[in-house]
Amino acid sequence: MSIETLGVIGAGQMGGGIAQVAAQAGIKVVLVDAQLEMAEKGRAKIASSLEKLVQKGKLPESERTKILSNITPAGGYGSLGTCDLVVEAATENQELKKKIFSDLDRATSPDAILASNTSSISITLLGAQTKRPGKVIGMHFMNPVPVMKLVEVVRGLATDDATYQSIVALGERFGKKIVTAKDIPGFIVNRLLIPFLNEACFALQESLGSIEDIDSGCKLGLNHPMGPFELADLIGLDTCLAISEVLHDELGDDKYRPAPLLRQYVAAGWLGRKSGRGFYKY
Ligand code: 3HC
């Protein structure tokens, strides 16, 4: 199935990024959040991100107008009935995502594909909340979505071949490289990344080095573009903790236990860039 109309659930940093790359690829996007004002705020962020590209001479003004005209903000699921695909990019919370999938099953055409941008939650479980588990799939984008070249495609137990092929073709149309992962918690990227970020928190807890020295060690010693604390702040510490908990609970191995320091930062509301303070102050 060729995807021409897309619904995105969640107008935060991931949902906004997904809406932007889709609109840039000429797809009509309905950007949904709980309230219309939140969806409008998401669209305004995309507008300012595109404005920066115009100022750098990387995007003609006419193209910016065209891309923005492809994005319609909405405060609810009322206008998803004509979408070929809906990508859910809500908070990383299993109960919330289960409810969204069950609601989307009623709000969309039975032929529509339902994808989740989940970082770690089971696609098979989300598919089981619908009457179309064959059309449920993981489409995991990386942050910041417009810049990062990867999309991880995750097949649930019931995901059918046609759905998989449509999503691979769409990711390629967005200009992304596709990797395919099994529906095992964390998939490929977060199975490797989150234990690394968590270990950096244990190291800090043990005063192995300062935040800056641990970050510099990884940036200059390993050629990582960001140190683990800079990256955790970008992702959101609440999201890092939520993924850590899924890995720990679902894989049942103590090596995935979240660092107490990470829990403490989240409890303090120090969630990273989005809250103005994480390991660094913004
Ligand atoms: N939106 C759009 N464009 C952005 C952007 C954003 N949020 N952030 C940066 N950019 C663009 C800049 O405009 C710039 O474009 P240009 O080269 O055309 O001028 C380019 O990206 C480079 O940006 P900067 O010069 O400001 O800064 P850096 O060179 O330091 O790059 C970075 C910033 C791309 C974020 C880089 O530091 C990086 O790659 N960091 C690692 C990011 C990463 O690992 N992401 C994956 C996280 S894991 C994940 O998302 C999975 C989830 O489930 C947890």
Residues whose N, C-alpha, C, O or C-beta is under 5 A from the ligand:
A	BS01	3HC	S119 F141 M142 N143 P144 P146 V147 P225 M226 I235
